[in-house]
Amino acid sequence: METLKSAVPDALKQEISNSTPSQLPSTCSSLLHFFHKLPQFHQMIKDLTDPSVALCCKDRNAALENKLKGNECFSNGEYSNALLFYSKALRFAPVDMGDMEINLVALLYVNRASTLQKMGLLLECLRDCSRALRVSPRYAKVNAAGWFRRGKANISLGKFEDAIRDLNISLMLEISSSGKRQIEAELKIALDKFKRIGIPGKKTNQNQSEVPDEPDQVKLQCLLTTTKGRGMFCVDDVSEASLVHKEDPYAAVILKKCRETHCHFCFNELPADAISCVSCSIPLYCSDWCQKQAGAPKFDRSSNSFSDLEGLADDLKNYMSDVVLAGASTLDTGHIAEHRHECQGFHWPLILPSEVVLAGRILVKVIEQNRHASADSNLVGFLDLSHNYVKLPPESKLEMHIYSIILLHCLQHVYRTELPISGIMLVILLSQIQVNSMAVVRMQAPKVKGPIYEPGNALTSNLEQVKVGQAVYVAGSFFNHSCQPNIHTYFLSRTLHIQATEYVLAGSELELSYGPQVGQWDCKDRQRLLEDRYSFTCQCTGCSELNVSDLVINAYRCTKLNCLGVILDRTVTTCEKQKLKLLIDAPTVYSKQVEKLKDDNIAEVACHVFESDYKLEPQHCLVCDSYRDLESSCAAISQTENCCKRLQDAIASNEVPTNILRDAVKYTDLLRTIFHPYNKIIAEVEDNLAQAFCLVGELQAAIDHCKASIQILEKLYGANHIAIGNELIKLVSLQILVGDTAASGSISRITAILSRYYGSHADEIYPYLRHLKGRQDAD
């Protein structure tokens, strides 16, 4: 990319940087004409689309090499390493590679199943056995081993009836005498246990999970607003915790950093028996279903009938068909597979940025829909999404021009006659993705002191969401932003869920957070981020009306003893002055805002804001007007920075020396004399101390500092915000550890908060909380 950017003439760069959407035909055509004469461009396209140089193709030699390494590790009892090598071999192995007797992929599944069984991962073992049988249902050696492994796994799972069937089939297929004796020994074990236990209960389908019924969604209306364009409004009153909207993505793509850890279709964490695409080595999937939905070419022989096998009873033949066909799910009618056009031995899906790959998936889906509908609609206008192309910086405009041309040349290897070569539409599409796409997030697995989820351990890190994917939700993109949102988004698999977090009156706009919220950052920082990322100036209530959080979050302490008034620096003062001016210019709004602020107890930190003629000044207390020299205060704060950094580094290493902890406590006392008691920095320092004391085993001190941090955050966010629920999870992990009876109350409060944001899915999204509840019940 940098090579192409540097090659573009300055005059053309200037033309692109000043371009508007109406000028895109000219700028795209000029850049395309220039690139067609540039050897570096043609070489780049060749590198991205030539299967002979791609790193994503199947590789027989790499598969065999990893198989041998896996075998060696398995023989040495190094099962974790064996699992790693067998999985790598499966990723590279051509699905049709084999000799007269054995298919390599089937053999690798059996080998990995053996490893998974040794590691106690029995359900994963069963799935791999079934995959081996589906890939090569007629290879006797693989079949005998596959059914045998299934039988052993089912014995360990207590599914003795299935184990007996598995072992009987294996016994019939096994050729060697020693193998038959081994199977007969396991079969005797299964029969004995089955006789003792008797007839099992009702069998469950492992491929289906219990999903609670979703409540009816709220009736919505998309309306044009005067300041924010289109927005989503509720037709009727919406109760707190109501499901507002649910939507699958129009298109989605996994982020590069998560390619090895999360499923490329549903974005859930990969299990130990992850599977790859059957035609390339790029994507990994958590299940056969996700693999097929993403568009992997179908390659299995599971449709072969077992009716001609001699020596087997009909019920066993039917059982074989049921097992082998269990993973051969079919696609929904009209389903457009998102990975299929990338699965041609091309290199570009691995190299190009995620948002560019996402643009390719959107473009391909529109083309395929047009094919099915026998129509020729506008490729990008079809989505009806807004964009911010005019406000983009020159660097972004140039990159979008270049990537659009590169992507179209890559896609033309699949869609030769159905793509415009100029890239005009893709430039706008990339701009639309920047504004309208959502980050698909997952709750990050927490760090705990000691083995995870075992009694005697406590949470020692913040619970945070991590971005794993990027997706476009057409209806979801119509919801506008607010720094004080009344709805919350979360994801189950790749499906977007939007839930009301408060009671919303009919006719009100439903607003979500694009990132920053009141309590997280102050007003000036929120507005700067939204302007930079989304090209709009936020005018929500959090940014246009006074609130306690924005006043205290970065405030300094009053120099007068026992005064809780805030002292603001110059930048915060300028922002808050703008809010005051807007209110004073609207007397009716001002009087209502004053009443609201009184209800919020703002008088204890800034009673002067109630005076209509008050002139807000930096470095002066908003309660008693005392002066603070912020230059000297900042100099004192700088003395504590190294100490705080050393403490954070020690926490990250899980080793906190006594002298570092002692210095941190000392400098925290200094910070309390400078910053306002509700300043977020104090909350963060208290949280660091809680984690440090937990690591050194002083749990009561950890609890005290954790509570102190939560008390400050409640002032910033409000008592029922999701951020408070996350902090309470850390607190309750400590309370359970010391046997504090207050833990049950904390869990009840966490449950109430999370229900507002996630409904009945809270335990699914917060698995650590489920374990905490189990520990509390056990105690």
N, C-alpha and C positions, 0 to 999 in steps of 0.2 A: 504493500500500500504506500509506504513512504517513498519508494522509488517512483511510482506513478505520480504521486502528488508533487514531488520535486521536479518532475519532467514537464508539468503543465506550464505553459508560458504565462508570464505575469499578467499580460493583457486579458487572457482568457480567465485567469483566476479572479481578476477584478470584475469581469463581466458576470461571473457566477456569483460572487459575493454580493453584488448589487441586484441580483435577479429577483423577480417576483414570479408567482405561479404562471402568469400569462406569458412570461418570457422563457419558460422552461423548454419549449420546442426549439428555440434558437440555441440556448446554452447547451442542452443535451446533444443536439446535432453537431455543434462545433466541437465539443469534447470527443464525441464518437469519431468524428472525422480525423481529429488529431491522433487518437489512440490507434486507429487503423493503420497509420503510418509509423507507429512506434513498435519496434521489435520487442521491447520489454513487455508490452501489453500482450502480444501474441504468445510470448513464452509463459506469462503468468496464466493465461487461459489454458494453455496446454498442460501446465503443471497441475491445474485444478481439475481438469476433466479427462486426462489420459489415464485409463485404468492400469496401464503398464508401469506407471510410476507412483501410483497411489499407495498409501500406507494402510488403507482400510479394506483391502481385498483379503479374501481367505488365503491362508498360507499353509500348505501341506507340511512343509518342513518345520515351520514354527510349531504347528500342532504336535507333530511327532516328538520334537525336542522337549516341549513342555510335558508331554505324556511320560516320557522317560524320567524326567525330573520328579514328576508326581509319584511314579512307581517307586523310585528310590526313597523319597521322603516317607511314603506309606510303609515301606519295609522297615524303616528305621523308627517307626512310631511317631514321626513328626507330622501329625494329621493336619494341623493348621496350614503348614507349608504345602502338604499334598493337595489340600483343597484349593489353594491358590494356583498351583500349577495345572491341576485338572481343569479349573475354570478358564485359565488362559488358553489351554489346549482346545477347549470347546469353542472359545471365541474365534479361533483361527481355523478350525477344522472344516473343510468342505463337507457339506451334509451328505453328498453322494460318494464320498471317498471310502473305499473298502476293497476287499478282495472277494474271492468266491465264498468265503465263510462268514466274515465279520465286517460290519460297518464301523468305521472308526468313531463316529459320533456316538453310536449306540454303546460301544465299548467304553468310551470316556464317561458316559452317563452312569454306567454300571460301576466303574471305578470310583467316580465321585460319590455315588450312593453308598458304597462301602465305607468311604471316608466319613461321610456325614453320619452314618450309623455309629462308627467308632467315636464320634464327637457327641453322640447323644441327640443329634438333630434328626429325629425320626420322621416327622412329617415331610421334611425336605428330602430325606432318603426315599420315601414312598414316591414323591413326585418325580425324582430322577429315574427311578426304576420304571415308572410308567412311560416316561419320555423315551427311554431306551427301547422299550417294547413297541412304542408307536413308530419310531424311526425304522426299526428293522424287526417286524413281527415274525419273520420267517427264519432268522438266523438262530439255529438251535443253541449254540454255545452262549450267545448273549442272552437269549430268552431264558435258558435254564438259570443263569446267574441272576438275571433281573427278577424272575419270580422267586428265587431263593432269598434274595435280599429283601424283597417285599414281605415274604413270610416272616423273616426274622424281625423286621421292623414292626410288623403287626403284632407279633408275640409281645414285644416290649411295650406296645401301646395298649395291650389287653384286648385286642381285636382278634380273638382266637379263631372265630369262624372264618374270617377272611384269611388268616394265616394258614389254616388247614387247606383252603382252596389253593392259595399261592404255592404251598409246598407240594401238593399233589400234582399241580401242573409242572412244577420244576422237576419233580421226580420222573414224570413221563418224558420230559425233554432231555434230561441228563443222559449222557452216553457212558461216562466212565463209572466203574464199580465203586471207586473211592468216593466219587461225587455223590452217587446214589446213597452210600452209607451215611454220609454227612447229612444229606437231606432227610433221610429216614430218622436220624437221631433228633433233628429239630422238629420233625412231624410228630414224633412221640411226645415231645415236650408240649407242643400245641394241643394235641388230643387230650393229654392228661389234665392240662389246665382248663380246657373247655369242659371236660366232664365234671370237674370240681365246681366250676362257676355256674354251669347250666346255660340255658338259652339267653343270649344277650338281649339288651334292650333295643329300642328302635335305632337303626343306623342313621347317621347324619351325613349329609353331602359335604365333603371337605372343600368343594369348589364354591360353595355358597356360604355367605355369612349372614347372620341375623342383622337386618337393617331396620331400625325403628321407623314407623310411619312418620312421614314428614307432615307437619301441619299445613293447612292451606296457605298459599301465599297471598300477600296483600294486593289489592287492586291498585295499579299505578297508572299515572298519566304523564306523558312527556310534554312539557310546556316550554315556551320561549320566555326567558327572563330578561329583564332590562339591562342587567349588568354582567351576567355570566353565560349568556347564550341559552342553550337547552338545559333543562334540568328535570329531574324526576320528582313528582308530587304524589302524595297519597290521596285517594278519592275519599276514603273513610278514615275515622280515627284508627290509630295503630297502637296496640298495647305494647308495653315493654316486653322484650324478649320474643316478639313475633317475627316469624320468618318473612322478610320483605320480598326477597327475590332469590331465585336459584337458576343457574345457567351453566351449560357446558361451553367451553371455549370454541370460538370460530376456528382458531388455530393456536397452537402452543408449541413451545420448544424448551428443552432443558438448558440450563446455563452450563457453560463450559466447566466451571469448577465442580459441578455435581455429576459429571458424566460417569464417574466410576463409583459413585455412592448411592445414586437414586435412579429409580426406574425412568426410562426415557419417555414413557407414555403417561403413567399416572402420577409420577413424581414422588411416590412413596420410597422409603429407604429400601435398598436392595436386600433380599434375603441371602442366605448362604448358597442357595441353589439358583442364583440368578442365571438367566439364559440370554443368549445374544441373537441378533438377526441371523437368519439362515443363509443370507447372501452376502453380507458384509460384516465387518468387525467393529463398526462404530457404536451402535446402540446396545444397551443392556436393558433387560426387562425383568420385572419381578414375577411374572407368570406367563403361561402360554396365552392367556386371554389378552394381556397387554401387548404381547408380541404380535398377535394377529390383528388387533385393532390398529396398531401402528402401521401395518401394511407389509409385514414380512411375507414374501412369496410362500405359498403353501407347499410344503414338502413333507409328507408323511405317507406311510403305506397302511395306515390304520383302517382304511376302508376294506382291506382284504378280509374275507370271511374266514372263520376258524372252523366252519362246519365240516371241512374235509379232513380234519385231524383225526387220526385213528387212535382208539384206546382211551378217549376222553368221553365222559358222560356229557349229555347235552347241557346240564346246568353249569358245568365247568366251562364249556365253550361259550355259553352266554356270559358267564362271569368274565372270561378273557376279553370279550368284545366290550363289555361295560368299562373295564379298567382301561383298555387301550383307547377307546373312543372318548373317554372323559375329558381329555384336553383338546379334542378336535372341535372346538367351538366354531361356529360360523359367524360371519360378520353381519351386522344389521343391514337390512335392505337400503340401498342408496348410500351406504357408508363410503366416504372418500378417505382412503388411507393416506396419512400425512407423510410417511417415510418412503413410500414406494418410489417416488421420482428421484430420491436421493440414493437409492439402493441399486446403483448401476455400476458400481466399481469406481465412482467418482470420489475425488479428494476434497472438493470444495465444502461439503457440509461439516467437515472436521476443522477447516481452516477459517472460514469466514465468521464474522461476529454473530452471536446468537440472534440479534435483531434482524440481521440480513437473512439468515436462514429462515427466521419466522416470516419475513416478507415473502420469501420464495414459497413457503407453505400456503400463505394466504392467496398468492397469485395462482398457484396450481389448483387450489380448491375452487376458486372462482371459475377457472377454465373448465374443470371437471363438471361443475354444476351447470355451466352453460352447455356443455356437451349433452348432459342428461336432459336438459330442458329444451334443447334445440333452439337456444337463444343466443344472442350476441349482445349482452349487456356491458355497460362500462365496467372495466375490470376493477377499478378502485372505487368509483362512485357507488358501486353496489353496497359497500359497507356503510356509507353515509356517516363517515367519521370526520371530526374536525381536525385541523392541523395548524401548526404555527410556523410554517415555512418562512414567511416574511420576517419574523423576529429572530430567526436562527443566526448564530454568529457565522462569519465567512468560512471558518474552518469546517463547521458542520455541513454547510451547503456543498462545499467541495467534496467532502467525503461521501455524502449522499449521492452526488452525481457519479462519482467513480464506482461506488458499490452497486448502484443500480445498473450500470453498463456491464460490470463484471458478472453480476447475478444473471442478467438476461442472456448473456453469452453461455453461461453454464447451463441454464435451463433449456436452451435451444437444442441441446443434445437429446432431450426427451420430447419437447414440444417445438418442432421445427417451424411449423407454419402458423402457430396460434399465439405467438408472442410478438409484441412490438419491439423493434430493435433499438429504438431511441432512448428508452429508459425514463421517459417523461412521467409516466404513471407511477413507476417505482420510486422516483424521488419524492413524490407526494405521499406514497404509501409509507415510506420510511419515516417521513415527518409525522404521519398519522400514528404510527406505532410508538414513536417517542412520546406523544401526548396521551394516547389512549390505552396503551398496553398496561397490564397489571403484573406485578411481581407475584408469582405463586410462592407462598411461604410455608414453612414447616417449623414447628417448635423444636428448637435445638435441644439435643440430648444433654441433660445437665451433668456437671461434674460433681462427684460426691467423694467424701473422704472414705476411702476403702472401696471394696467391691460394690458395684452399683446395686441399689435396692435391698441390700442386706441389712438386718437390724444392727444397730450400733454405728451407722454411718449417717452423715448429715450433708445437705446440699451446701456446696461451697462456691457456687458461681451463679451469675444472674441467668434467669430464664429469658431467652431471647428468641425472636423469630429470625430465621435465615431464609434468604431468597434461594429457591431451587429451580424455578422456571419462569418463563415470560409468556404471557398469553393475551390474546385479544378477546374480550367479551363484548359483543356488539351492544346489547342493551345495558350491560354493566357500565359501559363507558359514558352513558348519559347521566350518571349520578355525579353531581358537582362536589367540590371540596368544601370543607369547613374545618377550621382549627379547633372547633368545638362540635364535633360530629354528633348526630343523633342515630346513626347506624354504624354497624361494624361488619367488616368482611372477614371471612375465613374460607378455607378450602378443605374439602373432603375429596381425596384423590385429586383430580384436576377440575372438579366442579366448584364453581363460585357460589357461596352462600352469603347473603346479606341479611342481617338481623337488627331489629330496632333495639337500641340500648336505653330508650326512655319512652314515655308516652308521647305520641305525636298527634296533634289535632288534624282533623280532615282539612285538606287543602294546603297543608304545609309542605315545604320542600324537604326531601330526604337527602341528607348530605353525609358523605363519608370523608375520611382523612386520606389525603394523598401521601402522607408521611408525617410531617411535623404537626404536633398538637399543643394546645395550651397545657402547660405543665411540663412539657418535654423541652421546649426551647422558648426564649422570649420572643416578642412580636417581631422585632427587627430581623432576627435570624430566620424565623419562619418565612417572613416575606421575601427575604433574599433567596432562600432555597427555592421557593415556588416560582419566583421570577426567573431564576437561572434554569430550572428544570422544565417548567411548564409555560413560561412566558406570559404569566398574568400576575397582576397585583391583587393579592387577596383582600377582600372587603367583608369577610365574614364577621360575625358578632365578636369573635375572639380578637380580631384585628382592628375593629372599628369602635369597640366599647371597652371602657376600663374594666379590668378584672384583677383580683387579688394576686393571682399567679404571676402575671406579667410584671407586677410591681415588685414582688419579693424574690423572684427566681434568681436574679443576679444582683440583688440589693446589698448594701453595706449597712452595718449596725450603727445606730445612733450613738454618739459619744456620751449622751446623758444617761446615767444609771437608771435602769428599770423602764426606759422608754423603748417601746417596740416599733417606733416609727422607722420607715425606710429612708435610706439615702441612695440616690441614683447617680450613675455616671452620666456623661454628656450624651452619649449615643442613645441610651434608654430614655433619657429625659426628652430628647427630640421626638422619639416615637410616641411617647405617652402624651406629649403636648398636642400632637395631631389628633389623638382621640378626644382630648378635652375640647379642642376647637370645634370638632364635628358636633359634639354634644351641645356646646354653648350656642352654636349657630342654629340649633333646633330645640327650642325651649321645652316643647312637649316631651320630646324624647329625653331631654336632660332630666326633667323631673322624675320620669319613670326610672331612669338609670340610677338616680340618687337613691330612690327607694330600694332598688335591687341591691345596690352596693351596701346599703345599711343592713340588709338581710344577710349579706355575705360577710358581715363583721369587718368591713374594710377600714372602719374608723380607727381600729387599734394600730394600723400600720400607715395610714395616709388620710387622716381626717380632713386635711386642708383641701382635698379634691372636692369637697362638698361646697366650697366657697366659689361662687361663680366668677369672682374677680381675682381669684388666686393665680399668681404667676409662678408656674412650676420652674424651679431652678435646680441645676445639678449641685451635688455636694451639700445640700441642705435637707434636714429632716422634714418629712411631710406631716409630722405631728407637732414637734416643738420648735422647728426651724433651726436646730443646732447645726453647726458647720462641721464638716469632716474634710481633712486634707487627703484626697484620694491618691495623690502622688506618693505621699509617704506610706499610705496604707498598702499600695501596690508593691512598694519596695519591701515592706515587711512580708507580704505574701510570697514574694519570689524566694525568700529564704526557706520556705516550706516545700517548694516544688520538688527538689531533689529527694527529700525524705519521702514524700508521697510516691514518687516514682520507684524508689527502692522497695517500698512496701508492696506496690502492685507487682513488681517483678518477683518478689519473694512469694506472693500468693500464687502467681502463675507457675512457679516451680514446686509448689506444695511444701516448701520449707521456709519457715519464718523464724529467723534468728531473734533471740531475745532483745538484743540491742536495737535492731530495726523496729521492732514492735514498740519498745519503750520510747524511742525518738518519735514515732508516729503519734503516740498518745500525747506526747509533749507538744508537738506542733499543731495537733488538732485543737488543743486548748488555746493556742495562739490564734488560730483561724476563727474560733468562736468569738474572740474579742473584736474581730475585724468585720466578718460577714454577718449579715442579718441572720437570726435564728432559723428563718425559713428559706435561706439561700440553698439552691440545689447542690452546690459544692459541698456544703456541710452534710447533706444527705448521702452523697457519694463517699465522703470520707468515713462517715459512720458505717456505711455498708462494707467498705474495705476493712475496717477494724473488726466488724462482725466476722467476716471471712477469715481474717488472720487469727483471731482468738479461737475460732472453731478448729483451725488447723493445729494450734498448739494445745488443744484439749481443754481450754478454759471456756466451757460451754455456757455458763451463766453470763459471763461477760459478753460472749457472742450474742446471746439473746437480748441483753440490755442494749447493745449497739444496734442490733437489727430493729428493735422497737423504736429507737430514736430516729433511725432513718425513715421508717414507715410514717412516723408522726409528721415529719417534714413533707414527705411526698403526699400525704393526705391534704395538706394545705395547698399544694401545687395542682394536684389532679382532681381532688374530691375523693371522698371516702369510698365510693363504689366504682372507681375506675379500674380497668383491667390491670393497669400498672400496680395497683395496690394488691390485687389478687396474686400477681406474680411474686411480689415481695412477701406476702403472707405464706406462700408455699415454702420459702426459705425458713421463715420463722417457725412454722409448724414442724419442719424436719428436725429442728433443734429442740423444740418443746417435747416431741416424742422421745427424743434421745435421753433427756433428763427426767422423763416421767412426769412432766408438767401436766396437771389436769386441765389447763387452759387449752391444750391442743385440740380437744373436741370442739370447743367454741370457735377456734381459729379455722378448723376444717369446715364447719358450718358456714362461716362467713365467706370462705373461699368459694364454696359451692354456690352460694347465692350470687356472688359477683360473676363467676364464670358462666352461670346460667343466663345472665343478662346478655352475654356476648356470644355464647356458643350453644345455648339451649341444652338438649340432651346429649350433645356430642362432646361435652367438656372432657370427660374421661378418655375419650378416643384421641383428642388433641393433646391432652396432658397425661400421658401414661405414667409419669412419675407421681402425679397426684393420686392415681389409682393405687399405686403401691404404698403410698403414705397412708391412705385409708385402710388398706389391708394390715399394715403394721399397727395402726391405732386400734383396730378391732382385735388383733391378736393380743395386744397388751391389756 
